[in-house]
Amino acid sequence: MIIDETAGRPYAEHAYAREWRSIAREAGIPDEVWNMDARAGGISEADDAGADLDAIRSTAGHSQSSTTLRYVRGMGRSREVAELRSAHRNKP
């Protein structure tokens, strides 16, 4: 959970996103990159590493696994599929 340092409580709805975007723009991060993308990267990495979905869900602070699954990008799975396809094509 991210705490608004000024208010001393969790950010109000959408306030964190606005603040993050302001800082991201100053840092030169394109508008197409959202804060959710960074979070999705961590969740996807945990999934690719084989972490239990319920553990990932709990760590992410999601109440439902369906929410967590929206963040999983499946890069490891995509990579594995590409490697299997390549190996299959190259069979004698």
C-alpha positions as CSV (number, residue, x, y, z in Angstrom):
1,M,0.0,0.0,0.0
2,I,1.3,3.4,-0.9
3,I,0.8,6.2,1.6
4,D,0.4,9.8,0.7
5,E,3.2,11.4,2.8
6,T,1.3,14.7,3.0
7,A,-2.0,13.2,4.2
8,G,-0.5,10.3,6.1
9,R,-3.0,7.9,4.6
10,P,-3.5,5.9,1.4
11,Y,-3.9,8.1,-1.7
12,A,-7.3,9.1,-2.7
13,E,-8.6,7.5,-5.9
14,H,-6.6,8.4,-8.9
15,A,-4.4,10.9,-6.9
16,Y,-1.3,8.5,-7.0
17,A,-1.7,8.0,-10.8
18,R,-1.7,11.8,-11.3
19,E,1.3,12.3,-9.1
20,W,3.2,9.4,-10.7
21,R,2.5,10.7,-14.2
22,S,3.8,14.2,-13.3
23,I,7.1,12.7,-12.0
24,A,7.2,10.3,-15.0
25,R,6.9,13.1,-17.5
26,E,9.7,15.0,-15.7
27,A,11.8,11.9,-16.0
28,G,11.1,11.6,-19.7
29,I,8.9,8.4,-19.4
30,P,6.5,8.3,-22.4
31,D,2.8,8.7,-21.7
32,E,2.2,5.2,-23.1
33,V,4.0,3.8,-20.0
34,W,1.7,3.6,-17.0
35,N,2.5,3.0,-13.4
36,M,0.5,-0.3,-13.8
37,D,3.2,-1.4,-16.3
38,A,5.8,-1.4,-13.6
39,R,3.6,-3.3,-11.2
40,A,2.7,-5.8,-13.9
41,G,6.4,-6.4,-14.4
42,G,6.9,-7.4,-10.8
43,I,3.8,-9.6,-10.8
44,S,4.7,-11.2,-14.1
45,E,8.3,-11.8,-12.9
46,A,6.9,-13.6,-9.8
47,D,4.6,-15.7,-12.0
48,D,7.4,-16.6,-14.3
49,A,9.5,-17.6,-11.3
50,G,6.8,-20.0,-10.3
51,A,5.4,-18.2,-7.3
52,D,1.9,-19.4,-6.2
53,L,-0.9,-17.3,-7.6
54,D,-2.5,-16.8,-4.2
55,A,0.8,-15.7,-2.8
56,I,1.2,-13.2,-5.6
57,R,-2.4,-12.0,-5.2
58,S,-1.8,-11.5,-1.4
59,T,1.5,-9.6,-1.9
60,A,-0.1,-7.4,-4.6
61,G,-2.9,-6.6,-2.2
62,H,-5.6,-7.9,-4.5
63,S,-8.7,-9.4,-3.0
64,Q,-9.4,-11.6,-6.1
65,S,-7.0,-13.7,-8.2
66,S,-8.8,-12.5,-11.3
67,T,-7.4,-9.0,-10.6
68,T,-3.9,-10.4,-10.3
69,L,-4.2,-12.4,-13.5
70,R,-4.9,-9.1,-15.4
71,Y,-1.4,-8.0,-14.4
72,V,0.4,-11.2,-15.5
73,R,2.0,-10.6,-18.9
74,G,3.2,-14.2,-19.3
75,M,6.5,-13.3,-20.8
76,G,8.2,-16.5,-19.6
77,R,5.4,-18.5,-21.0
78,S,5.6,-16.7,-24.4
79,R,9.3,-17.3,-24.4
80,E,8.9,-21.0,-23.6
81,V,6.3,-21.4,-26.4
82,A,8.6,-19.6,-28.9
83,E,11.5,-21.9,-27.9
84,L,9.3,-25.0,-28.3
85,R,8.1,-23.9,-31.7
86,S,11.6,-23.2,-32.9
87,A,12.8,-26.6,-31.6
88,H,9.9,-28.3,-33.4
89,R,10.6,-26.6,-36.7
90,N,14.3,-27.6,-36.5
91,K,13.6,-31.3,-35.9
92,P,15.2,-33.5,-38.5
